[in-house]
């Protein structure tokens, strides 16, 4: 029985080290006298392990948290065990994109809060907590399992005796994911300061903490109790990556704004990446406090939320009713630009194929307009597309020079645009002069087949006859390319 009990303990201990952390930071608030409210925030990946998320036992073992207070000489002055009653799980999100592999990934935020007394000591205090391990799948860190999170802040003696500072607080949760191949992806690392201090930001080299030791209370255990004194090991980056170039081999167009805390980049490689952020508070030209934040970003395969297609551009005389069409969504909303135009409108702007109608009080003049369609799918994701509408008082007959009858719903048929003419017929021939299509209907559409068989991708010759307003017969000729 003793061996079974020991095995059970070792199993839980092993699971408590499982990779799950994706970031964290400490902030504090001066209450009165020597009393401060300390807040530690940790972010965890709560997706299933099969999807790359954290082990459930490790998430449970995060609570309670151990916090040690050291003086500036690394002498432990206090040790606190803090239980959290604030655990929130929320979905991941990405800028206007849907993550293909995990549309609704789970991130968990756990917040620990306690009040402590920090009497002036002439040298200040370090507040430190440690937890292992980072979520897996890293591209820019090596020795991943041993790279746990060291969350730390330093409160100087000047703060304790003179300024009575409140630390800056980072504004945004860490549940955003980023899409590979998409430019101008933005990570907002900004903070807010209740004292009105000026804030600057930089990428910084943070420390690691916690490890894989299964010996109880070992300083290198997944959750050291108590926290060992410093100095602490710096996070170890993989070859080719550094703290100030954390995405060097995995992104282009990388920039970090030291004034706003905005990190902008275009991801080029999948994976998880560690970024260290430091926010410095300035008052009267002097540094008051530097606040650290560990951030793990996840770069995923992404696709547009909705692949919407509006087709085809319209050229029409005044008062000639035309129908347009879009595909790719479950719900549609059309609008016409410019918004203040007084010429055309849709019979029903919520249809996939609305009809363009002319306003009764409109001026019969030519003009150029744009029809914009917003298509939304059942999950609530949306995208837009645009087509051109040209109102003209001139006659024309236009046949496109290519189309692609491949069944994708885009440009699958050959049709013509006609205004001011009466259509008589069209005939289409292959390169040997054999007729492959013929129609005398003004609503014809050729699907690129001959007697039910797809024609080869090639150039085809067409001849059409029309009558103008004066009833003169006009023969039109041209070529069209079938693309597959």
C-alpha distance (Angstrom), angle and dihedral (degrees) to the residues before:
residue distance angle dihedral
X1 . . .
X2 3.82 . .
X3 3.81 91.7 .
X4 3.79 91.2 50.4
X5 3.80 91.3 51.2
X6 3.81 90.8 49.4
X7 3.80 91.0 49.7
X8 3.79 90.7 51.3
X9 3.81 91.1 52.1
X10 3.79 91.9 49.3
X11 3.81 90.9 48.7
X12 3.81 91.7 53.8
X13 3.80 91.6 44.4
X14 3.79 91.1 52.0
X15 3.79 91.9 49.4
X16 3.81 91.2 48.4
X17 3.82 88.0 65.2
X18 3.78 93.6 53.5
X19 3.79 115.8 130.2
X20 3.79 112.0 -97.5
X21 3.84 112.1 122.3
X22 3.80 120.8 111.5
X23 3.80 102.7 171.0
X24 3.76 149.5 -42.3
X25 3.80 149.5 179.4
X26 3.83 145.1 -169.3
X27 3.79 127.3 -124.2
X28 3.78 132.5 175.2
X29 3.79 139.8 -158.1
X30 3.80 126.8 -155.6
X31 3.80 109.1 -126.1
X32 3.82 104.8 175.8
X33 3.78 138.5 -47.6
X34 3.81 107.9 -15.1
X35 3.82 94.1 -19.6
X36 3.80 123.7 113.7
X37 3.78 134.5 178.4
X38 3.81 109.2 -134.1
X39 3.82 120.5 -157.9
X40 3.81 123.0 -169.7
X41 3.80 117.4 -171.7
X42 3.80 123.3 -166.7
X43 3.80 127.9 -176.1
X44 3.80 121.6 -152.3
X45 3.79 135.3 -173.0
X46 3.81 104.3 -120.8
X47 3.80 97.9 178.7
X48 3.77 115.4 121.3
X49 3.80 116.0 -81.6
X50 3.81 88.7 -115.8
X51 3.82 88.7 60.0
X52 3.81 92.2 48.7
X53 3.80 97.4 -93.6
X54 3.79 133.6 130.6
X55 3.78 130.0 -69.3
X56 3.84 110.5 -99.6
X57 3.81 92.0 -134.4
X58 3.82 90.6 55.5
X59 3.80 91.5 52.1
X60 3.80 90.5 51.3
X61 3.81 92.0 47.8
X62 3.83 91.5 55.9
X63 3.81 87.1 79.4
X64 3.02 120.5 103.6
X65 3.81 105.3 35.5
X66 3.80 126.7 -148.7
X67 3.81 118.2 -137.6
X68 3.79 124.4 -176.4
X69 3.79 126.8 -165.9
X70 3.82 117.4 -150.0
X71 3.75 130.3 -179.5
X72 3.81 118.2 -123.3
X73 3.84 89.0 -88.9
X74 3.85 89.7 59.8
X75 3.80 94.2 -108.9
X76 3.80 110.4 146.6
X77 3.79 109.7 -119.3
X78 3.84 102.1 168.4
X79 3.79 140.1 9.6
X80 3.80 123.9 -160.9
X81 3.80 134.5 -169.7
X82 3.80 108.2 -154.5
X83 3.80 125.4 -169.1
X84 3.79 119.6 -156.2
X85 3.78 126.0 -138.3
X86 3.81 92.6 174.8
X87 3.80 112.9 82.8
X88 3.80 118.8 148.2
X89 3.81 128.9 176.9
X90 3.79 119.5 -158.8
X91 3.79 139.0 172.2
X92 3.75 123.2 -99.8
X93 3.77 119.7 -116.1
X94 3.80 138.7 -167.0
X95 3.79 132.8 -157.6
X96 3.82 104.5 -81.0
X97 3.78 91.5 -40.6
X98 3.78 135.6 104.9
X99 3.80 117.1 -132.7
X100 3.77 105.6 -124.1
X101 3.82 98.2 -155.3
X102 3.81 98.8 43.5
X103 3.81 113.7 11.3
X104 3.79 93.5 -179.8
X105 3.79 106.5 29.7
X106 3.80 116.9 177.8
X107 3.79 125.0 -123.4
X108 3.80 121.6 178.8
X109 3.80 126.8 -153.4
X110 3.78 119.1 -160.0
X111 3.82 119.6 -173.2
X112 3.81 125.1 -162.0
X113 3.81 119.1 -165.9
X114 3.79 130.6 -177.2
X115 3.80 139.3 156.0
X116 3.80 118.6 -125.6
X117 3.79 136.5 175.3
X118 3.81 117.9 -124.0
X119 3.80 109.9 -176.0
X120 3.82 115.7 -164.9
X121 3.80 110.2 -88.8
X122 3.80 102.6 172.3
X123 3.83 94.9 -111.9
X124 3.83 108.1 50.2
X125 3.80 134.7 -125.6
X126 3.80 140.1 -86.2
X127 3.82 116.7 -144.8
X128 3.81 110.5 -158.1
X129 3.79 138.7 177.3
X130 3.83 127.5 171.8
X131 3.79 134.1 -161.9
X132 3.79 135.6 168.5
X133 2.96 140.0 -117.0
X134 3.78 133.6 39.9
X135 3.79 117.6 -147.7
X136 3.82 112.5 -90.5
X137 3.77 129.5 -111.1
X138 3.81 96.6 69.6
X139 3.77 120.4 169.5
X140 3.82 100.2 178.6
X141 3.85 102.7 39.9
X142 3.79 128.6 67.0
X143 3.81 128.0 -156.0
X144 3.78 84.9 33.5
X145 3.80 98.2 179.1
X146 3.82 92.4 54.1
X147 3.80 92.7 47.5
X148 3.76 101.2 89.2
X149 3.80 124.2 162.0
X150 3.80 122.7 -84.9
X151 3.80 108.3 -166.2
X152 3.78 111.7 -167.4
X153 3.80 145.4 157.9
X154 3.82 133.7 -178.2
X155 3.80 122.2 -140.5
X156 3.80 110.4 -163.1
X157 3.80 125.7 -142.4
X158 3.83 88.8 -114.7
X159 3.81 88.5 60.4
X160 3.81 90.1 49.4
X161 3.81 94.7 48.8
X162 3.82 109.0 25.1
X163 3.81 120.1 11.7
X164 3.83 100.0 34.0
X165 3.79 86.2 -155.8
X166 3.80 130.0 -161.3
X167 3.78 110.0 -146.0
X168 3.78 122.4 -121.6
X169 3.81 115.1 -99.5
X170 3.80 124.1 -141.6
X171 3.78 108.8 -119.9
X172 3.78 105.9 -149.0
X173 3.79 135.4 61.9
X174 3.79 118.5 -126.5
X175 3.81 100.5 -118.7
X176 3.79 98.1 109.4
X177 3.81 121.2 113.5
X178 3.79 126.4 -163.4
X179 3.78 132.1 -132.1
X180 3.78 121.6 -126.8
X181 3.78 115.4 -122.6
X182 3.82 94.9 15.4
X183 3.80 116.2 120.4
X184 3.80 126.0 -137.2
X185 3.80 96.2 28.3
X186 3.81 105.4 169.3
X187 3.81 132.2 -151.1
X188 3.80 110.5 -167.8
X189 3.82 108.3 -148.6
X190 3.81 95.6 169.1
X191 3.79 125.5 134.6
X192 3.80 139.2 -159.9
X193 3.80 126.0 -129.3
X194 3.82 121.7 -153.5
X195 3.82 91.6 -158.3
X196 3.80 93.0 56.5
X197 3.81 92.6 -117.4
X198 3.80 118.3 161.5
X199 3.81 113.4 -104.8
X200 3.78 131.9 -149.2
X201 3.80 128.8 179.0
X202 3.79 138.2 -148.5
X203 3.77 141.1 169.1
X204 3.80 107.1 -105.6
X205 3.80 141.4 -175.5
X206 3.80 108.6 -110.5
X207 3.80 131.7 -168.6
X208 3.78 131.5 -104.6
X209 3.80 125.7 -133.6
X210 3.77 139.9 -175.4
X211 3.79 125.1 27.4
X212 3.78 146.2 -168.9
X213 3.80 103.0 -71.5
X214 3.80 112.9 130.8
X215 3.80 93.3 -161.0
X216 3.84 109.4 114.1
X217 3.83 113.4 -106.4
X218 3.80 91.8 1.5
X219 3.85 111.1 155.1
X220 3.79 87.3 -126.7
X221 3.80 95.7 50.4
X222 3.83 120.9 118.2
X223 3.81 90.7 -101.8
X224 3.80 110.4 21.7
X225 3.80 114.7 -149.0
X226 2.95 109.3 -142.0
X227 3.80 103.5 18.7
X228 3.82 110.9 -113.3
X229 3.81 118.0 -119.5
X230 3.78 121.2 -104.7
X231 2.92 162.4 -83.2
X232 3.81 91.2 103.4
X233 3.77 131.3 -159.4
X234 3.77 117.6 -99.0
X235 3.80 117.7 -119.6
X236 3.80 109.0 -91.7
X237 3.80 115.7 -128.6
X238 3.77 125.4 -154.6
X239 3.80 118.1 -106.4
X240 3.78 109.4 -77.7
X241 3.82 94.4 28.6
X242 3.80 129.9 87.1
X243 3.80 135.2 176.3
X244 3.80 91.0 -101.0
X245 3.82 92.9 43.7
X246 3.81 100.9 35.6
X247 3.82 93.7 155.9
X248 3.80 97.9 35.8
X249 3.81 96.3 130.6
X250 3.79 96.6 27.8
X251 3.80 106.3 52.3
X252 3.79 143.2 32.5
X253 3.79 131.8 -152.9
X254 3.81 87.8 38.5
X255 3.80 118.4 173.7
X256 3.80 136.4 159.8
X257 3.80 121.6 -159.3
X258 3.80 109.9 -145.0
X259 3.80 91.9 -164.1
X260 3.83 99.1 49.5
X261 3.81 103.5 24.1
X262 3.82 90.7 -126.3
X263 3.80 115.8 149.3
X264 3.82 113.4 -164.1
X265 3.81 126.2 -175.3
X266 3.79 147.6 140.8
X267 3.83 110.1 -121.2
X268 3.80 116.5 -136.1
X269 3.84 102.6 171.6
X270 3.79 131.5 48.2
X271 3.80 122.7 -123.0
X272 3.80 145.6 72.7
X273 3.81 120.5 -59.3
X274 3.80 132.0 -166.8
X275 3.80 118.4 -137.0
X276 3.81 124.5 -177.7
X277 3.80 115.7 -148.6
X278 3.80 126.0 -167.3
X279 3.80 121.8 -168.5
X280 3.80 114.6 -165.2
X281 3.81 123.5 -158.9
X282 3.82 118.5 -144.6
X283 3.80 127.1 -165.4
X284 3.82 123.5 177.7
X285 3.79 89.5 -13.4
X286 3.82 93.2 -54.1
X287 3.80 129.3 110.7
X288 3.80 109.8 -113.4
X289 3.79 103.7 173.9
X290 3.82 142.8 -12.1
X291 3.80 117.8 -145.0
X292 3.81 122.0 -159.3
X293 3.77 128.8 -149.3
X294 3.79 129.8 -174.7
X295 3.79 111.7 -147.9
X296 3.80 128.8 -174.1
X297 3.80 114.9 -167.8
X298 3.79 123.2 -164.3
X299 3.79 121.1 -147.1
X300 3.80 112.6 -157.2
X301 3.77 140.6 178.9
X302 3.78 105.5 -94.2
X303 3.78 138.1 -174.5
X304 3.76 133.3 -167.8
X305 3.77 110.4 -83.9
X306 3.80 92.0 -123.6
X307 3.79 127.9 9.3
X308 3.79 97.8 -144.4
X309 3.79 122.2 -178.1
X310 3.80 125.1 -168.9
X311 3.80 115.2 -166.7
X312 2.97 146.7 -141.4
X313 3.83 126.9 6.8
X314 3.81 110.9 -120.6
X315 3.80 129.4 -136.6
X316 3.79 112.4 -178.9
X317 3.81 141.6 154.3
X318 3.79 119.7 -115.9
X319 3.84 114.9 -74.3
X320 3.82 93.2 15.0
X321 3.81 107.3 129.1
X322 3.82 114.1 -133.2
X323 3.79 133.1 -177.6
X324 3.81 123.7 -144.8
X325 3.78 130.0 -168.9
X326 3.81 143.9 -155.4
X327 3.79 134.3 -172.7
X328 3.80 138.7 -169.0
X329 3.81 103.3 69.3
X330 3.78 142.6 71.8
X331 3.79 95.5 -136.3
X332 3.81 129.3 34.2
X333 3.76 138.7 -163.0
X334 3.83 120.4 -174.6
X335 3.79 127.8 -164.9
X336 3.79 134.4 176.6
X337 3.79 126.2 -131.1
X338 2.93 132.5 -113.6
X339 3.80 89.0 46.2
X340 3.82 94.3 -149.0
X341 3.81 95.5 54.0
X342 3.80 117.0 128.3
X343 3.80 102.2 -160.8
X344 3.81 114.2 76.6
X345 3.81 140.9 19.5
X346 3.82 139.7 172.4
X347 3.79 124.8 -100.7
X348 3.84 88.1 -138.0
X349 3.81 118.6 1.0
X350 3.84 92.0 -165.0
X351 3.82 95.2 64.9
X352 3.78 124.3 97.0
X353 3.83 87.6 -131.9
X354 3.81 110.3 32.8
X355 3.79 124.1 174.9
X356 3.79 121.9 -119.9
X357 3.80 111.0 -127.7
X358 3.79 131.1 -177.1
X359 3.79 122.5 -120.6
X360 3.82 113.3 -116.0
X361 3.78 93.1 -131.8
X362 3.80 95.9 44.7
X363 3.77 124.0 121.1
X364 3.79 112.9 -110.9
X365 3.77 96.2 -121.7
X366 3.76 134.3 127.2
X367 3.79 120.5 -105.0
X368 3.77 147.6 152.5
X369 3.80 122.5 -111.5
X370 3.79 138.4 170.2
X371 3.78 125.6 -134.6
X372 3.81 111.3 -151.3
X373 3.79 120.0 -164.8
X374 3.79 125.6 -166.3
X375 3.80 111.5 -160.3
X376 3.81 120.7 -165.0
X377 3.79 127.8 -169.0
X378 3.81 129.0 -146.1
X379 3.81 91.8 -91.8
X380 3.81 90.8 58.5
X381 3.81 97.1 -107.8
X382 3.79 116.5 135.1
X383 3.78 144.4 -175.6
X384 3.81 137.0 179.2
X385 3.78 139.5 -131.4
X386 3.79 133.7 -177.1
X387 3.79 137.8 -146.3
X388 3.79 131.1 -173.6
X389 3.81 124.9 -114.8
X390 3.80 117.2 -162.7
X391 3.81 120.6 -169.4
X392 3.79 109.4 -161.6
X393 3.79 139.0 173.2
X394 3.81 92.1 -152.1
X395 3.80 126.7 91.3
X396 3.79 119.7 -118.8
X397 3.80 143.4 164.2
X398 3.80 116.4 -156.7
X399 3.80 131.6 177.1
X400 3.84 118.5 -176.6
X401 3.80 116.7 -114.4
X402 3.82 94.1 -133.0
X403 3.80 143.1 16.3
X404 3.81 135.9 178.4
X405 3.83 114.4 -136.2
X406 3.81 95.6 -171.3
X407 3.80 99.6 126.0
X408 3.81 97.3 -109.6
X409 3.81 92.5 121.9
X410 3.81 92.5 -113.4
X411 3.81 120.3 106.7
X412 3.82 91.5 -24.0
X413 3.82 95.4 148.7
X414 3.79 137.1 50.6
X415 3.81 110.3 -127.2
X416 3.79 134.7 156.4
X417 3.78 136.3 -127.4
X418 3.79 114.3 -135.3
X419 3.80 134.9 175.3
X420 3.81 130.2 173.6
X421 3.80 94.0 4.2
X422 3.80 136.8 97.3
X423 3.78 111.7 -128.6
X424 3.83 117.6 -135.2
X425 3.81 108.0 170.4
X426 3.78 148.4 -36.3
X427 3.82 128.2 -149.1
X428 3.79 125.9 -170.6
X429 3.84 124.2 -159.5
X430 3.79 134.5 -171.2
X431 3.82 122.8 -127.0
X432 3.83 91.0 -85.2
X433 3.80 93.1 54.8
X434 3.80 96.6 -104.6
X435 3.80 114.0 143.2
X436 3.81 111.4 -120.4
X437 3.80 100.4 171.2
X438 3.80 139.7 17.5
X439 3.81 134.2 173.5
X440 3.80 139.5 163.7
X441 3.80 93.8 -168.6
X442 3.81 118.1 107.2
X443 3.82 87.0 -145.8
X444 3.79 94.8 56.6
X445 3.77 121.9 139.6
X446 3.80 123.2 -176.0
X447 3.79 116.1 -147.0
X448 3.81 95.5 -163.4
X449 3.79 96.6 -101.5
X450 3.79 135.4 119.1
X451 3.80 116.8 -154.3
X452 3.80 89.3 -17.5
X453 3.80 95.7 -50.8
X454 3.79 123.7 109.6
X455 3.79 113.0 -110.5
X456 3.79 118.4 -129.4
X457 3.81 119.0 -95.1
X458 3.79 102.8 -95.7
X459 3.80 144.5 107.0
X460 3.81 117.8 -65.2
X461 3.80 129.0 -166.6
X462 3.81 120.8 -132.1
X463 3.77 134.5 -169.5
X464 3.81 123.9 -169.4
X465 3.80 134.6 179.0
X466 3.81 126.1 -149.1
X467 3.83 138.3 168.8
X468 3.79 119.8 -131.4
X469 3.82 125.9 -144.1
X470 3.82 90.2 -80.9
X471 3.83 89.3 52.2
X472 3.79 92.6 -112.4
X473 3.82 111.9 153.8
X474 3.80 112.1 -122.5
X475 3.81 124.9 -172.1
X476 3.82 117.5 -149.8
X477 3.81 124.6 -165.5
X478 3.78 136.0 -175.7
X479 3.79 147.9 127.1
X480 3.77 132.2 -97.0
X481 3.80 127.6 -163.9
X482 3.81 120.2 -138.8
X483 3.81 108.7 -145.5
X484 3.80 122.1 -166.2
